[in-house]
């Protein structure tokens, strides 16, 4: 067993890589007109596009309380990324939908992530990056959009 690299460094390096990518994403999003976007907002917007519709639905999908989801939805609504509409089947419920601005933020994010990946491929080499991605696919569950991160990380507050 190798002792030159302690076990805790592996998850910390993954977390740092994630942080570098997310920070660079948000810096570029700000330049492209979405300076008010925060990392958690992206997860919530993804949850909305992946079947979340009400605060309760989003809370379940994100593994947080309905109240925590509602608070985040309130903030996203104030920023113009989502809006609530009455549920045509149940007037007591409100369905959360992306606005044009919310959809644009996700489209811009996808483009920026492609640009970041291309930069990493130039820095590391396409073969090495593909090998890293292949290894990560081998070691992680197949579902890329596991959206319960807020609840797993301790809530959205």
N, C-alpha and C positions, 0 to 999 in steps of 0.2 A: 504494500500500500504506500503510495506516494505521500510524503509529508511536506513537499515544497509548496503545495497549494491547499490551503485549508478548505474543508467542505463548504463552509459558509460563504466563501468567495463566489461560488457558482451562482447562487440565487441573487447575490448582490450585483454581480456583473450583468445578469439578465435584467434586473431592475434598473440599473444605470443605463443600459442600452435602451430600454423602454423609455426612460426619462429623457434621454438625449433625443430620441425620435419624436416624442410628444412635445417637448419644448421647441424643437425646430418646426414641427407642424404648426404649433400655435403662433410662433413668430411670423411664419409665412401667412397663416390665416389672417393675422392682424394686418399685414401689408395688403391683403386682398379684400379688406373690408369687414372682417369679423374679429375685431380686436376684443370684443366682449365675450368670445367663446372661451370656455374653460374645459379642461380634460373631462370632467364628469358630464358636461353637457353633451359631448360626443357620444358617450355611452348611453345616455338617456335618449338622444335622438335616434340612435341605432335601435334601441328597444322599441321605440314608437314605430319605426319602419318594419320591425320584425314581429308585429302582432300585438304590441301593447296598445291599448286604446284608452282605457280609463285610468285614473290614479291607482285604483285597486289592482288593475291588470298590470300596470307598470311596476307597482310595488312587488307583486309576486314574481315578475320576470327578473327584477333587479335584486330580489331578496332583501327588500327594505319595507318599512311600514308604509301604509297608504298615506299617512300624514307626511312622511319624509318625501315620498314621491310627489305628493301634492305641492309641497313647498318648492321643490325643484321645478315642477311644471309652472308654478306661479312665476318664478324667476325667468324661465325661458319665454313665458308669455309676455312678460314686461319687456324683454329684449327683442321680441318680434320673431322668435324662432318657431313657436307653436301657437295654436289657437284652439279653443274648446268650442265644440258644436254640440247641440242637443242630440242624444241618441234617438233615432227615429222609432226604435222599438221600446224604449223605456225613458220617459221624459225626466225621470229622477237622475239619470246618468248623463255625464258629459264625456264626449269622445275627444281625445287629444289628437290633433293632426298637425303635421308640419306645415308651416307657411312656405311661401316661395323662398324667403330668406333661410329658413331651416333646411330646405332641400338644397339650396345653393351651398350652404356650409358643408353638407355631407359630400356634395359633388366636388367642391374645392378640396376637401380633405382627401378624397380618393386620388385626385390628381397629384396633390402634394406628396402623399405617401408613395406614389409611383416614382416621383422625382427623387425622393429620399432613398428609395430602394436602388434607383439607378446610380446615385452618388456612392452608396455603399458598394455596389458592384464595381464601380470604377476604382474605389479605394482598396477593396479586398480582392478583387478579381471575381468575375462572374462565376467561375467554377467553385471557388471557395464559398461564396455566398450561397450558391445552390446547395452545396454540401451541408452548410450550416442549416439552411431551411429544411433539407431532407432529414437531417438528424433531429431537428426540433419536431418535425411531423411524426417521426418514429417514437419520440419520447412524450408526446402530449396527446390529449384526446383529439378526435377529429373535428369537433365542433369549434370553429374559429370564433363564433359569436356567443361565447358563454358570458352572458351579461350580468351575472350575479356578483360581479366584482365589488360594487358598492357595499352590498350586504356582507360579503366575505371580508372586505377590508374594514368593516366596522360602521357602515352606514353612510348616508349622504349628507346628513345634518344641515 
